[in-house]
Amino acid sequence: MDNPSKLLPVALTTTIILLLLLTVPAAAPATNYVTVNVRIESLNSGTIWYGKVTLPDSSFTVTATSGNSYTLSSMQCPLGALEKASQQGGFSYQLSDAWISWDLFVSTINNDGNIVYFVNGGFTNYGAGYGWLNNVGDLDEGDEVLWFIYGSGYTGSWDYKPLKIEVNSERIPYDGTLEVTVKYATGNYPNPTWSAASGVRVKAGNVTLGTTNSSGLLRVNVKNAGLNPGSYEVYAEPANASQHYIRSNRITIEIYSPGGYTEEQRKALNQAKEVLDTSGNVAEAYQLLLSKGIISKELPTLPASLYTKLAEIYGPNLERFPSFEGRIQLLYAFGITSLTG
C-alpha cells in the first residue's frame, strides 16, 4: 500500500484546483443585436419618424399610464423597436395595461390614438411586447416594423394597407430612366400577399413624378421629370382619400451627370471644390452648385441618426462619398453649412 503521507500533497492539490474552478465566475452570455427598420406613419399627420434601430436581446422596462412598470425579456420585439425609435426620434408614446392579461397596448403616439402595427407588411395578431415574444420570438435582422396611426376619434374603415417600393437603380444618370414598382400588402404576418398598386402617387422629395400603371409601375425620364442632379428620397403614397394605403418605405436615389456638364457647370463645380478646400464653407459651395443646376433645391428629409451611419462609411465629413455633388447636398440636408465651425 502507498504511503499516506505521499498521497496527501496530491489530494490537497486536487482539492485546491477544484475549489478554484468552482469559485471562478462563469462568463456572462454575449449580448446579440439585430438592426431593424422602423416607420411611424399617420393618416392625418404624415410621416412621424423613420429610420434604423439596433436592438439588444436583453431585457427592458416600460411604464404604463397606470404607473405600473413591466419588464420584458428581450428588446427584439415590435414594442422594443418602438421604444428605441422614440429615444432616437424624440417622439412620445403611451402604453395601457388595461388588458395586461393579453399584453400591453400602445394607446397613443405623439398623443394620437387608434394604432395598429405591421411586420414586413403583414398584419399581426399578437401584442407588440409579451404576445410577440411568446408567440414569435425575437425580430430578425432587417425586419421592418410599421406603426400606423388612424387617429383619435377615427370612425372610418380599418382596412389601410402598407405600400412598399422598389427602384431599378439607386444611381441614375441625369438623362436616364427611373423605374419605381409599387406593391401593397394584404394578409397576416409572416406571409402577407403583395399585389401591384395601381394609380398611386410616386414622389421624389417634393416633386410628384406621376402615378403607377395597372402593373404598379411608374417609369420616368428624370431630366424631363424636373429632377436635377442630386439626392432624392423616392416614396409612394395614396393619390386620393379613396385609396386606403399607407405611405411606403423611402429609397434614396442619386441622380448624376456622367460627363454631361456644360463648360459653365464645370467651372462652377471646380469653384465649389476650391471653396470647400480653402474655407470649408458648405453653404457657399451648395449655392454655387445650385445656381448652375448641378444639384436640386429639393432636399430630402433625413433623420439625424442617418448621419452617424453615413459618417461611419464615408468619413466624418462624408469626404469619401462617391460624388462631390452628392456629398455637398447631403451635408446641406443635414444642416451642416461649414466644415470648420
C-alpha positions in Angstrom: 0.0 0.0 0.0 1.2 3.5 -0.8 2.5 5.7 2.0 -0.5 8.0 3.0 2.0 10.8 3.6 2.9 10.8 -0.1 -0.7 10.9 -1.2 -1.7 13.9 1.0 0.0 16.6 -1.2 -1.6 15.2 -4.3 -5.0 15.2 -2.6 -4.6 18.8 -1.4 -3.5 20.0 -4.8 -6.6 18.3 -6.4 -8.9 19.9 -3.8 -7.4 23.4 -4.3 -7.8 23.1 -8.1 -11.4 22.0 -7.7 -12.2 24.9 -5.4 -10.6 27.4 -7.8 -12.7 26.1 -10.6 -15.9 26.3 -8.5 -15.1 29.9 -7.5 -14.3 31.3 -11.0 -17.4 33.1 -12.2 -19.0 31.8 -15.4 -18.7 34.1 -18.4 -21.8 36.1 -19.0 -23.6 35.2 -22.2 -22.8 37.5 -25.0 -25.4 40.1 -26.0 -26.7 39.7 -29.5 -28.0 42.6 -31.6 -30.3 43.0 -34.6 -30.9 46.1 -36.6 -34.4 46.7 -37.9 -36.3 49.4 -39.8 -39.0 51.3 -38.1 -41.6 53.7 -39.6 -44.4 55.6 -37.9 -47.0 56.8 -40.3 -50.1 58.8 -39.5 -53.3 59.2 -41.5 -53.6 62.8 -40.5 -50.0 63.9 -39.8 -47.9 62.1 -42.5 -44.6 60.5 -41.5 -43.8 60.8 -37.8 -40.4 59.1 -37.9 -38.5 56.5 -39.8 -35.0 55.0 -39.5 -33.0 52.1 -38.3 -32.7 51.0 -34.7 -30.3 48.4 -33.2 -31.8 46.2 -30.5 -30.1 44.0 -27.9 -31.6 40.7 -26.9 -31.6 41.9 -23.3 -34.5 42.9 -21.1 -36.1 46.3 -20.9 -38.6 48.0 -18.7 -41.6 50.2 -19.7 -44.2 52.1 -17.7 -47.9 52.2 -18.5 -50.1 55.2 -18.0 -51.4 53.5 -14.8 -47.9 53.9 -13.3 -47.2 50.2 -13.3 -43.8 49.1 -14.7 -43.3 46.0 -16.8 -40.0 44.2 -17.7 -39.9 42.3 -21.0 -37.3 39.6 -21.6 -35.9 41.0 -24.9 -35.9 44.3 -26.7 -36.0 42.5 -30.0 -39.8 42.8 -30.4 -42.0 45.5 -32.0 -42.5 47.3 -28.7 -38.8 47.3 -28.1 -38.3 48.8 -31.6 -40.8 51.5 -30.8 -39.1 52.3 -27.5 -35.7 52.6 -29.2 -37.2 54.6 -32.1 -38.8 57.1 -29.6 -35.4 57.5 -28.0 -33.7 58.3 -31.3 -36.6 60.3 -32.9 -37.8 62.3 -29.9 -41.5 61.4 -30.2 -43.6 60.2 -27.4 -45.9 57.1 -26.9 -48.1 55.8 -24.2 -48.9 52.3 -23.0 -52.1 51.0 -21.5 -52.2 47.9 -19.2 -56.0 47.7 -19.1 -55.7 44.4 -20.9 -52.4 43.2 -19.4 -53.6 39.6 -19.3 -53.3 39.8 -23.1 -50.5 42.3 -23.5 -49.5 46.0 -23.1 -51.4 48.2 -25.6 -49.8 51.2 -27.4 -52.6 53.7 -26.8 -51.0 56.8 -28.3 -48.0 58.0 -30.4 -47.5 61.8 -30.2 -50.8 62.0 -28.3 -52.8 60.5 -31.2 -54.5 57.1 -30.9 -56.1 54.2 -32.7 -52.8 52.5 -33.6 -52.0 49.2 -35.4 -48.7 47.7 -36.4 -47.3 45.5 -39.2 -44.1 43.5 -39.5 -42.7 43.1 -43.0 -46.1 44.2 -44.4 -48.1 41.6 -42.5 -50.8 42.5 -40.0 -50.1 40.9 -36.6 -52.5 39.1 -34.3 -50.2 39.5 -31.3 -49.5 42.2 -28.8 -46.3 44.1 -29.6 -44.5 43.0 -26.4 -45.3 39.9 -24.5 -47.5 38.5 -27.2 -44.9 38.8 -29.8 -42.1 37.4 -27.7 -44.2 34.4 -26.5 -45.6 33.5 -30.0 -42.9 34.6 -32.5 -39.7 35.2 -30.6 -37.1 37.8 -31.5 -37.2 40.0 -34.5 -34.8 39.2 -37.3 -32.1 41.3 -38.9 -33.5 43.7 -41.5 -37.2 43.3 -40.4 -39.5 46.3 -40.9 -41.9 47.4 -38.1 -44.5 49.8 -39.4 -46.8 51.6 -36.9 -49.9 53.3 -38.4 -52.0 55.8 -36.6 -55.6 56.1 -37.7 -56.1 59.0 -35.3 -58.1 59.5 -32.1 -61.8 59.5 -32.9 -61.4 57.7 -36.2 -64.7 56.0 -37.3 -63.9 55.0 -40.9 -62.8 51.7 -42.4 -60.0 49.9 -40.7 -58.5 48.4 -43.9 -55.5 50.5 -44.7 -52.7 48.5 -46.3 -48.9 49.0 -46.4 -47.2 50.1 -49.6 -43.6 49.2 -50.5 -41.5 50.4 -53.4 -38.5 49.1 -55.4 -36.4 51.0 -57.8 -34.4 49.9 -60.8 -31.3 51.7 -59.5 -30.2 53.9 -56.7 -27.8 55.8 -59.1 -29.3 57.2 -62.2 -27.7 59.4 -64.9 -29.2 62.8 -65.4 -30.9 61.8 -68.7 -31.6 58.3 -67.5 -34.8 56.4 -66.6 -36.1 55.8 -63.1 -38.5 52.9 -62.7 -40.5 52.6 -59.5 -42.5 49.5 -58.7 -45.2 49.8 -56.0 -47.0 47.0 -54.2 -49.5 46.7 -51.4 -49.8 44.0 -48.7 -52.8 42.1 -47.5 -52.9 39.2 -45.0 -51.1 38.4 -41.8 -47.6 38.1 -40.7 -45.4 36.2 -41.6 -46.8 35.5 -45.1 -48.7 38.6 -46.4 -49.6 38.7 -50.1 -48.1 41.6 -52.2 -50.0 42.9 -55.2 -49.5 45.6 -57.7 -50.6 49.0 -56.5 -52.1 50.9 -59.5 -52.9 54.6 -59.5 -50.8 55.5 -56.5 -48.7 58.7 -56.5 -44.9 58.5 -56.6 -42.8 61.3 -55.4 -39.1 62.2 -55.3 -38.6 64.7 -52.5 -41.3 67.2 -53.1 -41.6 66.5 -56.8 -44.5 64.4 -58.0 -43.3 62.0 -60.7 -46.7 60.6 -61.6 -48.9 57.7 -60.8 -48.4 54.0 -61.3 -50.0 51.9 -64.1 -52.0 48.8 -63.7 -48.9 46.8 -63.0 -47.8 49.1 -60.2 -45.0 50.6 -62.3 -44.0 54.2 -63.0 -41.3 54.9 -65.5 -40.0 58.4 -66.0 -37.0 60.2 -67.6 -35.5 62.0 -64.6 -34.5 65.1 -66.6 -38.0 65.5 -68.1 -39.5 65.0 -64.7 -37.6 68.1 -63.4 -35.1 66.3 -61.3 -31.6 67.9 -61.4 -28.5 66.0 -60.3 -28.6 65.4 -56.6 -30.1 63.1 -53.9 -33.8 62.4 -53.6 -36.0 60.3 -51.4 -38.4 58.3 -53.5 -41.7 57.0 -52.0 -45.3 56.2 -52.8 -48.5 57.4 -51.2 -52.2 57.4 -51.9 -53.2 59.6 -54.7 -56.6 60.4 -53.1 -58.6 59.7 -50.0 -60.4 56.7 -51.6 -57.2 54.7 -51.7 -56.7 53.1 -48.4 -52.9 52.7 -48.5 -50.2 53.6 -46.0 -47.3 55.6 -47.3 -44.4 53.4 -48.4 -40.8 53.0 -47.4 -38.3 55.5 -48.8 -35.4 54.8 -51.0 -32.7 57.5 -51.5 -31.5 57.8 -55.1 -28.7 59.9 -56.6 -29.0 61.5 -60.0 -25.6 62.2 -61.5 -24.3 63.8 -64.7 -21.8 61.4 -66.3 -19.7 63.9 -68.3 -22.7 65.9 -69.3 -21.8 69.2 -67.7 -21.6 72.4 -69.7 -18.5 74.4 -69.6 -20.2 76.8 -67.2 -21.2 74.0 -64.9 -17.7 72.5 -64.9 -16.4 75.9 -63.9 -18.9 76.2 -61.1 -18.1 72.6 -60.0 -14.4 73.4 -59.8 -15.1 76.7 -58.0 -17.2 74.9 -55.4 -14.5 72.3 -54.8 -12.0 75.1 -54.3 -14.3 76.9 -51.8 -14.7 73.7 -49.8 -11.0 73.0 -49.8 -9.9 76.5 -48.8 -12.7 77.6 -46.4 -14.8 74.6 -45.7 -17.9 76.7 -46.5 -20.5 74.1 -47.4 -23.3 76.7 -47.8 -21.3 78.7 -50.4 -20.4 75.5 -52.3 -24.0 74.4 -52.2 -25.2 77.7 -53.6 -22.7 77.6 -56.4 -23.8 74.1 -57.5 -27.5 75.1 -57.1 -27.2 78.2 -59.2 -25.9 76.3 -62.2 -28.4 73.4 -61.9 -25.8 70.9 -60.9 -27.9 69.9 -57.8 -31.5 70.2 -57.0 -33.1 72.6 -54.5 -35.4 69.8 -53.4 -33.6 68.3 -50.4 -34.7 65.0 -48.9 -35.9 64.9 -45.3 -33.2 62.9 -43.5 -33.2 61.7 -39.9 -30.2 63.0 -37.9 -29.4 59.4 -36.9 -28.6 58.6 -40.5 -25.6 61.0 -40.5 -23.8 58.8 -37.9 -24.2 55.8 -40.1 -23.1 57.6 -43.2 -20.1 59.0 -41.4 -19.0 55.5 -40.4 -19.0 54.6 -44.1 -17.8 57.8 -45.8 -15.8 59.6 -43.1 -16.7 62.2 -40.5 -17.3 64.9 -43.2 -18.5 62.4 -45.9 -15.2 63.0 -47.7 -15.3 59.6 -49.3 -18.8 59.9 -50.7 -18.8 58.8 -54.4 -19.6 62.2 -55.8 -18.8 65.7 -54.8 -22.2 67.0 -55.7 -24.0 64.3 -53.7 -21.7 65.0 -50.7 -22.5 68.7 -50.7 -26.2 68.1 -51.0 -26.2 65.6 -48.1 -24.1 67.8 -45.8 -26.5 70.7 -46.5 -29.5 68.5 -46.0 -28.2 67.6 -42.5 -27.8 71.3 -41.7 -24.0 71.3 -42.0 -23.1 74.6 -43.5 -19.4 74.7 -42.6 -16.7 72.1 -42.0 -14.6 74.5 -39.9 -17.1 75.7 -37.3 
